[in-house]
Amino acid sequence: MFGITATPYDQKVYAEQLADFLPDTIVDIHVHLWELKAKEGYLSSANLVTWPDLVAPDCTYEDLMASYATMFPDKRVYPVLMAMPTCHLHIGNPYALEKAKQNRLPALYCIKPETPLEEIRQAFADGFCGVKPYLNYAPSYIPAKEIRIYDFITPAQFELMNELGGVVMLHISRDGRLADPVNIAQLMEIDQRYPNAKVIVAHIGRAYTPDSLGNAFDTLKHSKNLYFDFTATTYEPAITACIEAVGSKRLMFGSDMPITKMRMYRIIENGTYINVVPRGLYGDVSNDPHMRETDEENVTTFMYEELLAFKKSAEKLSLTREEITDIMCNNALRLFKMSI
């Protein structure tokens, strides 16, 4: 699917609830680009959820910008680009950098724990400004429930990011997600040990439910250097807890495009999240515990659902226009040193 077609309901949601709330300029710090050839023959890890693969077989830069133009018809949107980490990185990384250079945008280099430091240095010399590690590259002998941050990005790689002042887009692992005590302890250690690395805890640590949020911010509020993005987060209490803990200068907007093209809304049952999607739109989803079908006609996009959650949080906290603009734009401009 190239771009996205807005439904009358999408247009109503945007016009009535989002157009006036969002600033004129938006920076999306969490975007994946890849061409079809980057996934040909790629064997994905059994540790990962599979439902995102139902949304889009690829996402070119042109596809991305066409989607933005439809979703945000009166805004300017600037993405931070990276490959999909579940693809052939030797194909995905150069494509992300090519499009970043052509359009004067930042790009992140997808890495594995075995990626040599010299290779990462060269990536920075070529134009990348940070790295994207991912849990699927942890050693295969480590059970999924036991993967720790240092299993998929090494201390030596963190040291290099600290030296270079590079960005680390960190998607944490473990069933407990942000609430997991090992994750909390390691995040606080990273915050203290690598103060010059610009570590972004993606998806607010995947805190999509009450259990995965827990009391994590009782500790993380003491961090000094960690950033967070609310990418693909529709759970408003997590956004609110993050802002209350670290303020409006350390939270940023990310979309996870093209995944947030998905038509869905999210519910929580038995401690897990479920994406409710139009019947038949994504094929047979009966065996996926995170998917459920509905016959409802008015289902908007994941993108809008995420932004509506942020709006709810902003209203609850009485955020100022400046604070909203910081989160949606200015914090990213400063962090990535963007000129737009």
C-alpha positions in Angstrom: 0.0 0.0 0.0 1.6 3.2 -1.2 0.7 6.1 1.1 -2.6 5.9 2.8 -6.2 6.8 1.9 -8.0 8.9 4.4 -11.6 7.9 5.2 -14.3 10.4 6.1 -13.9 9.3 9.7 -10.1 9.9 9.6 -10.8 13.4 8.3 -13.3 14.1 11.0 -11.0 12.9 13.8 -8.1 15.0 12.4 -10.2 18.2 11.8 -12.1 18.1 15.1 -9.5 16.7 17.5 -5.9 17.0 16.2 -5.4 19.8 13.6 -5.6 22.6 16.1 -3.8 20.7 18.9 -0.7 19.8 16.9 2.0 22.4 16.1 2.6 23.4 12.5 5.9 21.6 12.4 6.4 18.0 13.6 9.5 15.9 14.0 9.0 12.2 13.9 12.0 10.6 15.5 11.1 6.9 15.0 10.6 5.9 11.4 11.6 2.8 9.5 12.5 2.8 5.8 13.2 -0.3 3.7 12.7 -1.6 0.2 11.2 -5.0 -0.6 14.7 -6.4 -1.4 15.9 -5.7 2.1 13.6 -8.4 3.5 14.0 -11.0 0.8 15.2 -14.2 2.5 15.4 -12.6 5.9 14.6 -15.0 8.7 13.0 -13.1 11.6 13.5 -14.0 15.2 10.9 -16.1 17.0 11.2 -13.7 19.9 9.3 -10.9 18.1 5.6 -10.2 17.7 4.5 -10.7 14.1 1.5 -8.4 13.7 3.5 -5.3 12.5 4.4 -7.3 9.4 0.7 -7.3 8.4 0.6 -3.6 7.8 3.2 -2.9 5.1 5.6 -5.1 3.1 8.0 -2.1 2.7 8.2 1.6 3.3 10.1 3.8 0.8 10.8 7.4 1.5 8.3 8.4 -1.1 5.7 6.2 0.5 6.4 7.7 3.9 6.0 11.3 2.7 2.8 10.5 0.8 1.4 9.1 4.0 2.4 12.2 6.0 0.8 14.5 3.4 -2.5 12.6 3.8 -2.4 12.3 7.6 -1.2 15.8 8.3 -2.4 17.9 5.4 -1.7 21.3 7.0 1.6 20.4 8.8 5.3 20.0 7.9 6.6 16.7 9.1 10.4 15.8 9.2 11.4 12.2 10.0 14.5 10.8 11.6 15.3 7.8 9.4 16.5 4.2 10.1 16.2 0.9 8.5 13.8 -1.8 9.8 16.0 -3.7 12.1 14.4 -6.9 11.0 15.9 -6.8 7.5 19.2 -7.3 5.8 21.1 -4.4 7.4 23.7 -4.2 4.6 20.8 -3.2 2.3 18.6 -1.3 4.8 21.3 0.9 6.3 22.6 2.4 3.0 19.1 3.1 1.8 18.2 5.0 5.0 21.4 7.1 4.7 20.8 7.8 1.0 17.4 9.2 1.7 18.6 11.1 4.7 21.4 12.8 2.8 19.1 13.6 -0.2 16.6 15.3 2.2 19.0 16.7 4.8 17.6 14.5 7.6 19.2 12.6 10.5 19.7 8.8 10.2 20.4 6.1 12.7 22.6 3.0 11.9 21.1 -0.4 12.8 23.7 -2.5 14.6 24.2 -5.9 16.1 26.1 -6.6 19.3 29.0 -8.0 17.2 29.1 -4.9 14.9 32.8 -3.7 15.2 33.4 -0.3 16.7 35.4 0.6 13.6 32.4 0.0 11.5 30.2 2.2 13.7 32.9 5.0 13.5 32.8 4.7 9.8 29.0 4.9 9.8 29.3 8.2 11.7 31.9 9.5 9.2 29.5 8.6 6.4 26.8 10.7 8.0 24.8 8.6 10.6 24.3 10.4 13.9 23.4 7.4 16.1 22.6 3.7 16.3 19.6 1.5 16.5 20.3 -1.8 18.4 17.5 -4.4 18.6 16.7 -7.3 20.8 16.4 -9.8 17.9 20.2 -9.7 17.6 20.9 -10.9 21.1 22.6 -14.3 21.1 20.2 -17.0 20.2 21.0 -19.1 23.2 19.6 -16.5 25.6 15.9 -17.2 26.3 13.6 -14.3 25.2 12.4 -13.7 28.7 16.0 -13.2 29.9 17.4 -10.9 27.3 19.0 -7.8 28.9 20.0 -4.5 27.3 23.7 -5.4 27.3 22.9 -8.6 25.3 22.0 -6.6 22.2 24.1 -3.5 22.6 27.5 -4.0 24.3 29.1 -1.7 26.9 31.9 -1.1 24.4 29.3 0.2 21.9 27.8 2.4 24.6 31.3 3.7 25.4 31.7 4.7 21.7 28.3 6.5 21.7 29.4 8.3 24.9 32.6 9.3 23.2 30.9 10.4 20.0 27.8 12.0 21.6 25.7 9.7 19.5 22.0 8.8 19.7 21.0 5.3 20.9 17.4 4.4 20.0 16.8 1.7 22.6 14.0 -0.8 22.4 14.1 -2.7 25.6 13.3 -6.4 26.0 11.9 -8.7 28.7 8.2 -9.5 29.5 8.0 -6.9 32.2 9.1 -4.2 29.8 9.7 -0.8 31.5 8.6 -2.2 34.9 11.1 -5.0 34.8 13.6 -4.4 37.7 16.6 -5.5 35.5 15.6 -3.0 32.9 15.2 -0.3 35.4 18.6 -1.0 37.0 20.4 -1.1 33.7 18.7 2.1 32.4 19.9 3.9 35.6 23.4 2.5 35.1 23.4 3.6 31.5 22.2 7.0 32.5 25.1 7.4 35.0 27.8 5.6 33.1 27.3 7.1 29.6 26.1 10.7 30.2 27.2 12.0 26.8 25.3 9.3 24.9 21.9 10.5 23.8 19.9 7.4 24.9 16.2 7.4 23.9 14.1 4.8 25.6 11.7 4.0 22.7 8.0 3.4 23.2 8.4 4.7 26.9 10.0 1.3 27.4 7.0 -0.5 25.8 4.8 0.4 28.7 1.5 -0.3 26.9 -0.4 -1.7 29.9 -0.6 -1.0 33.7 1.6 -4.0 34.5 4.3 -3.0 32.0 4.4 0.5 33.4 4.3 -0.4 37.1 6.2 2.0 39.3 9.1 2.4 37.0 9.2 6.1 37.1 9.6 6.1 40.9 13.2 5.3 40.0 13.6 6.6 36.5 12.6 10.1 37.6 16.0 10.3 39.2 17.7 9.8 35.8 19.5 12.9 34.4 20.3 12.1 30.7 17.7 9.5 29.4 15.2 10.6 26.8 12.0 8.9 26.0 9.7 8.7 22.9 6.0 7.7 23.0 6.2 5.9 19.7 3.2 3.5 19.1 2.0 4.3 22.7 -1.8 4.7 23.1 -1.7 4.1 26.8 -2.2 7.6 28.2 -1.1 6.9 31.8 2.4 5.9 30.5 2.7 9.2 28.7 1.5 11.1 31.7 3.8 9.3 34.1 6.8 10.0 31.9 6.1 13.7 31.7 5.4 13.9 35.4 8.7 12.2 36.1 11.2 13.8 33.6 9.4 16.8 32.3 8.5 18.0 28.9 12.1 18.5 27.6 13.0 14.8 27.6 10.0 13.3 25.8 9.6 13.2 22.0 7.1 12.1 19.4 7.8 9.1 17.3 5.4 7.1 15.1 7.0 3.8 14.1 5.8 4.4 10.6 4.8 2.5 8.5 3.3 0.4 11.3 1.1 3.3 12.5 -0.7 3.2 9.1 -2.6 0.3 10.7 -6.4 0.8 11.3 -7.0 -0.1 14.9 -7.7 0.9 18.4 -6.1 -0.7 21.4 -7.7 -2.4 24.4 -6.1 -4.0 27.5 -7.2 -7.5 28.7 -5.6 -9.8 31.1 -2.5 -7.7 31.4 -1.8 -7.5 27.6 -2.7 -5.2 24.8 -5.0 -6.2 21.9 -5.2 -4.3 18.6 -8.8 -4.2 17.4 -8.9 -4.1 13.6 -11.5 -4.1 10.9 -12.6 -7.6 10.0 -10.6 -9.1 7.1 -8.4 -6.1 6.6 -5.2 -7.9 7.7 -6.0 -11.5 6.8 -6.4 -14.3 9.3 -5.4 -12.9 12.7 -7.1 -15.5 14.8 -3.9 -17.0 16.1 -2.3 -13.7 17.2 -3.0 -12.9 20.8 -2.4 -9.2 20.1 -5.1 -9.0 17.4 -8.9 -9.0 17.4 -11.4 -8.2 14.6 -14.4 -5.9 14.8 -17.3 -5.0 12.5 -17.2 -1.4 13.5 -17.1 1.0 10.6 -15.4 3.9 12.3 -11.8 2.8 13.0 -9.1 5.3 12.5 -5.3 4.9 12.3 -2.8 3.8 14.9 -1.1 7.2 14.2 -4.2 9.2 15.3 -4.9 6.9 18.2 -1.3 7.5 19.5 -1.7 11.3 19.1 -5.1 11.3 20.8 -3.5 9.6 23.8 -0.9 12.3 23.9 -3.6 15.0 23.7 -5.4 13.4 26.6 -2.2 13.4 28.6 -1.5 17.0 27.6 -5.0 18.1 28.8 -4.7 16.1 32.0 -1.4 17.8 32.8 -2.5 21.2 31.5 0.6 21.4 29.2 1.3 24.8 27.6 1.5 25.3 23.9 5.2 25.6 24.3 5.5 22.3 26.1 3.4 20.5 23.4 5.6 22.0 20.7 8.7 20.9 22.5 7.5 17.3 22.7 6.2 17.2 19.1 9.1 19.2 17.5 11.6 21.3 19.4 13.2 18.6 21.6 14.1 16.6 18.6 15.4 19.6 16.7 17.8 20.2 19.6 18.8 16.6 20.1 19.4 15.8 16.5 20.8 19.3 15.7 18.4 19.7 12.8 18.1 22.8 10.6 14.7 22.9 8.9 
